[in-house]
């Protein structure tokens, strides 16, 4: 259980503040990027459905809409991978640094931080 004074110290720590602000800003940017892609698709579907219904090429049964839908799925997976990569490097390193700064040494033996 964490006591109130320790929680206050952690909240006021410059590394913790940086971690929270950086992670939040990064998450918001990726979220807005995904929303732009998704709503572009939805607006295209609403206002130009014939464009998405058109075949990829002459005689194809697969439409542009299917290709765009697959792109959106792959794009969302890649955004997740981009976030996880940064979280596993920068964010985890900062979190470990904060843990080591505010945790009893016997509970958390010294671990080498990733560079």
Secondary structure, DSSP 4 states (H G I P E B T S, - for coil): ---HHHHHHHHH-HHHHHHHHHHHHHHHHHHHHHHHHHHHHHHHHHH-HHHHHSBSSTT-SSBHHHHHHHHHHHHHHHHHHHHHHHIIIIIHHHHHHHHHHHS-TTTS---PPP-
